[in-house]
Amino acid sequence: MYGAESRDITMDVFQRSVPSSILWNGMNNKILKFKLLDTMYVVGFANDIALTVVNKQLENVKNDAKKGNRLVRVNPSQLGLANH
């Protein structure tokens, strides 16, 4: 009963249900802690996350956003999370 345990989840979870918030905390908490560039921030609100980029030059914003998107898409699979 105690200790690490894993299970496959094969269906969606309804929002505003108890499993929904538990799954969100477990999965997105790892994404919120990613180490990104100094110009990038991962923001979580309710059941959504967003990658924000702050830079004075538009071209740098575009480049940093592409890099951040790759980091966020690669890391979930490395952490054992689904990559949708």
C-alpha positions as YAML, in Angstrom:
chain: A
units: angstrom
residues:
- id: 1
  name: MET
  ca: [0.00, 0.00, 0.00]
- id: 2
  name: TYR
  ca: [2.89, 2.40, 0.64]
- id: 3
  name: GLY
  ca: [5.73, 3.27, -1.72]
- id: 4
  name: ALA
  ca: [5.97, 3.91, -5.45]
- id: 5
  name: GLU
  ca: [3.29, 2.47, -7.65]
- id: 6
  name: SER
  ca: [2.43, 2.92, -11.33]
- id: 7
  name: ARG
  ca: [-0.62, 2.13, -13.44]
- id: 8
  name: ASP
  ca: [-1.53, 2.55, -17.08]
- id: 9
  name: ILE
  ca: [-4.34, 5.01, -17.71]
- id: 10
  name: THR
  ca: [-6.36, 4.09, -20.76]
- id: 11
  name: MET
  ca: [-9.20, 6.62, -20.71]
- id: 12
  name: ASP
  ca: [-9.83, 10.31, -20.24]
- id: 13
  name: VAL
  ca: [-10.68, 11.71, -16.84]
- id: 14
  name: PHE
  ca: [-13.61, 14.10, -16.51]
- id: 15
  name: GLN
  ca: [-12.63, 17.60, -15.47]
- id: 16
  name: ARG
  ca: [-13.65, 18.70, -11.97]
- id: 17
  name: SER
  ca: [-13.36, 15.11, -10.78]
- id: 18
  name: VAL
  ca: [-11.00, 13.97, -8.03]
- id: 19
  name: PRO
  ca: [-8.73, 11.94, -10.38]
- id: 20
  name: SER
  ca: [-8.53, 14.89, -12.76]
- id: 21
  name: SER
  ca: [-6.81, 17.17, -10.24]
- id: 22
  name: ILE
  ca: [-4.53, 14.38, -9.00]
- id: 23
  name: LEU
  ca: [-3.40, 13.57, -12.55]
- id: 24
  name: TRP
  ca: [-2.89, 17.25, -13.37]
- id: 25
  name: ASN
  ca: [-0.73, 17.74, -10.29]
- id: 26
  name: GLY
  ca: [1.36, 14.66, -11.00]
- id: 27
  name: MET
  ca: [1.95, 15.29, -14.68]
- id: 28
  name: ASN
  ca: [2.10, 19.05, -15.03]
- id: 29
  name: ASN
  ca: [4.04, 19.60, -11.81]
- id: 30
  name: LYS
  ca: [7.06, 18.07, -13.56]
- id: 31
  name: ILE
  ca: [6.59, 20.37, -16.56]
- id: 32
  name: LEU
  ca: [6.32, 23.44, -14.31]
- id: 33
  name: LYS
  ca: [9.77, 22.60, -12.87]
- id: 34
  name: PHE
  ca: [11.60, 22.33, -16.22]
- id: 35
  name: LYS
  ca: [14.88, 24.23, -16.46]
- id: 36
  name: LEU
  ca: [14.44, 26.58, -19.42]
- id: 37
  name: LEU
  ca: [16.24, 29.63, -20.77]
- id: 38
  name: ASP
  ca: [16.18, 32.82, -18.68]
- id: 39
  name: THR
  ca: [13.68, 34.33, -21.14]
- id: 40
  name: MET
  ca: [11.16, 31.47, -20.70]
- id: 41
  name: TYR
  ca: [8.57, 30.73, -18.08]
- id: 42
  name: VAL
  ca: [6.07, 27.90, -17.76]
- id: 43
  name: VAL
  ca: [2.82, 29.13, -16.24]
- id: 44
  name: GLY
  ca: [0.12, 26.83, -14.89]
- id: 45
  name: PHE
  ca: [-3.46, 27.89, -14.26]
- id: 46
  name: ALA
  ca: [-6.43, 25.65, -13.50]
- id: 47
  name: ASN
  ca: [-5.87, 22.65, -15.80]
- id: 48
  name: ASP
  ca: [-3.76, 24.40, -18.46]
- id: 49
  name: ILE
  ca: [-0.11, 25.27, -18.91]
- id: 50
  name: ALA
  ca: [1.52, 27.89, -21.13]
- id: 51
  name: LEU
  ca: [5.08, 28.56, -22.22]
- id: 52
  name: THR
  ca: [5.76, 32.31, -22.15]
- id: 53
  name: VAL
  ca: [8.78, 34.02, -23.69]
- id: 54
  name: VAL
  ca: [9.92, 37.55, -22.83]
- id: 55
  name: ASN
  ca: [12.49, 39.28, -25.03]
- id: 56
  name: LYS
  ca: [12.90, 42.73, -26.59]
- id: 57
  name: GLN
  ca: [13.54, 41.44, -30.12]
- id: 58
  name: LEU
  ca: [10.73, 39.65, -31.99]
- id: 59
  name: GLU
  ca: [13.17, 37.33, -33.77]
- id: 60
  name: ASN
  ca: [14.64, 36.28, -30.41]
- id: 61
  name: VAL
  ca: [11.12, 35.62, -29.08]
- id: 62
  name: LYS
  ca: [10.42, 33.35, -32.06]
- id: 63
  name: ASN
  ca: [13.71, 31.47, -31.69]
- id: 64
  name: ASP
  ca: [13.34, 31.07, -27.91]
- id: 65
  name: ALA
  ca: [9.73, 29.91, -28.31]
- id: 66
  name: LYS
  ca: [10.84, 27.22, -30.78]
- id: 67
  name: LYS
  ca: [13.59, 26.07, -28.40]
- id: 68
  name: GLY
  ca: [11.22, 26.04, -25.44]
- id: 69
  name: ASN
  ca: [8.59, 24.13, -27.38]
- id: 70
  name: ARG
  ca: [11.16, 21.46, -28.25]
- id: 71
  name: LEU
  ca: [12.28, 21.23, -24.61]
- id: 72
  name: VAL
  ca: [8.74, 20.88, -23.31]
- id: 73
  name: ARG
  ca: [7.85, 18.27, -25.94]
- id: 74
  name: VAL
  ca: [11.02, 16.20, -25.43]
- id: 75
  name: ASN
  ca: [11.07, 16.21, -21.63]
- id: 76
  name: PRO
  ca: [7.61, 14.70, -20.99]
- id: 77
  name: SER
  ca: [8.61, 11.48, -22.73]
- id: 78
  name: GLN
  ca: [11.87, 11.41, -20.78]
- id: 79
  name: LEU
  ca: [9.89, 11.83, -17.56]
- id: 80
  name: GLY
  ca: [7.50, 9.03, -18.47]
- id: 81
  name: LEU
  ca: [4.64, 11.40, -19.34]
- id: 82
  name: ALA
  ca: [2.41, 11.30, -22.43]
- id: 83
  name: ASN
  ca: [3.41, 13.66, -25.25]
- id: 84
  name: HIS
  ca: [0.21, 14.87, -26.95]
...
